[in-house]
Amino acid sequence: MNDQTWNVQKIRQEIYDARTKLFVVAKVLEAGSVKIGEQQEWALVVRPLLKDILTYVDKIQGFLEEKPS
């Protein structure tokens, strides 16, 4: 990411882009056009990504559940 000012529109676009990319990866794997067993480098990239997603899901949910003071 670059040093552009973060605003609601930029954050929304980043979330949209990330969601789209995750969807594409899931659909490619579902379609079977890339087989993890034959492409071990995918597993090396996807596993840490999934771990990060799970970590950040908990953090983001925590922020969403906070009540304004």
C-alpha positions, 0 to 999 in steps of 0.5 A, spaced: 500 500 500 502 506 498 502 513 503 495 515 500 490 518 505 486 513 507 478 515 507 472 511 506 472 510 499 479 508 499 478 503 505 471 500 501 475 499 495 481 495 498 475 491 502 472 490 495 478 488 492 480 483 497 474 480 497 474 479 490 481 476 490 479 471 495 473 469 491 477 468 485 482 463 489 476 459 492 473 458 485 479 456 482 480 451 487 473 449 487 473 448 479 479 444 480 483 448 474 489 448 479 490 442 484 494 444 490 497 437 490 500 438 484 502 446 485 505 445 492 507 453 492 500 454 492 499 451 499 506 455 501 502 461 499 495 460 501 496 457 508 499 463 511 494 467 508 488 463 511 492 464 518 492 471 517 485 472 515 483 468 521 487 472 526 484 479 523 477 476 523 477 476 530 480 483 531 476 486 526 469 483 529 472 486 536 472 493 533 465 492 530 462 489 536 465 495 540 460 500 543 461 508 542 462 511 548 
